[in-house]
């Protein structure tokens, strides 16, 4: 897999993402992550935020025909329903950090995808959904 490593600015400081109010987890935040997570990391992220494997299997079964972004979005919704007020933007960021997806943390902080970031998880395989390891 082709990758260009770039240094991302340190946008996580303390209990917030620079430029983001960390009190409310928005639909737009969930959709940004879902649209950009990719086939390698969606399960890892959802596990990192606390979604159980049996729930992941059910969500995949129910939404796989709608595509990976919808599966991921529904998984994130499951997390927010399951954890209620405990499902915070900071916990989402912590999950992304845990799976080493700072590119997505950057997207959330900027409110848009960074043009210059290409990680091992957003390379050419993302276009086809088929990745060789």
N, C-alpha and C positions, 0 to 999 in steps of 0.2 A: 504494500500500500504506500502510495506517495504521500509525503508529509513535509510541510514547511513549518519549522518551529519558530515562533515569534515570541518575544517577551511581551506579555500583557502587563499593563500598568497595575499597580497594587490597588485595586478598587474596593477590596473588602477591608473595612476598618472597623474593628470592634463589633458592634451588634447591628451594623447597617451596611448597605451597599451605597457607595457615594452616589448622591443624586436621586436616591430612592427613599421614600418613606416606607419603613419596614413594618408598618402596622397592618397593612391589608394585602392579602394575597388576591390578585386580580385574575379574571378570566384571561386577560391578555398575557399575563405572565405564564400561566399554564399552557396557553396555546403556543407561545414562543418556544417554550421548552419542547412541547410535543412535536412541533414542526421541524425541530432541528436536532433532536436527540440521536436519531439513527438506530439501525438494527442491532448494533453491538451493545448499546448502553441503556436502552429503555427499561429492561428488567432490573439491571443493576441499580439504576436510579430509584425505581419504585421500591426495591428491597431496602435501599439505603434510607428512605423516608419512612419505612415501616409497613409497607403493603405485603401481606402474606403471599406465599407462593400459590396456594390454592385460589386466592383471589386473582392473582395474575393469570393463572391458567383459565379461569372463568372469563375474565375480561378479554383475553386473547381469543377465546372461543367465540364470544358474543360479537366482537367488533373487528375481527381480522379481515373480513370482506371489505371493510371501509378503509383499510390501510393502516400503516404503522402510526401515523400521526394521531388518528382517532383512537387506536388502542392505547397509546401513551396518554392522550388527553383524558380518556375515561379512567385510566389507572390513577392519574393525578386527582381526578374528581373523587375517586374512591378514597384516596388518602385524605382529602379535605373533609369528606363526610365522616370518615372513620375517626379522625383526630380532632375534628371540630376547631375550636379556637387555638388548639395546639399546633395546627397546620399553618405555619407562618412562612413569610418570604425567607426569613433567616434559616428556617429548617430546610427549605427547598435549596437555598444556596449551600448549606452544609452538606446536603446530599450530593449536589453537583460537585462540590469540592472533594468529597470522599471518593467519587469515581473519576476524579481528575478532569472535569469538564469546565475549566475556567473560561473557555470560549463562550459557553452558555451563560455563565455568571456575567461576563462582559456584555453579552447581548441584553441581559436583563437590566444591567446598570445603564446602558446606553439607550435602551428602548428601541434598538434596531440592530440587525446583524452587522458585525464588523466586516468590512470588505477584505481586510488584510489577514484575517485569521483563517488558517487551514490547519486543522488538527488531524491526527491519525483517524479520528472518528468522523470527520467531515470530508474526507478525500473522495476520490473518484468512485469508490464503491457505493457511496450514498446515492448516486444517480440511479444505479441499477438495483440497489438493495442487496446485492450479492457481494460479500466481502471475503477475501482470502486472508487467512491468518498465517 
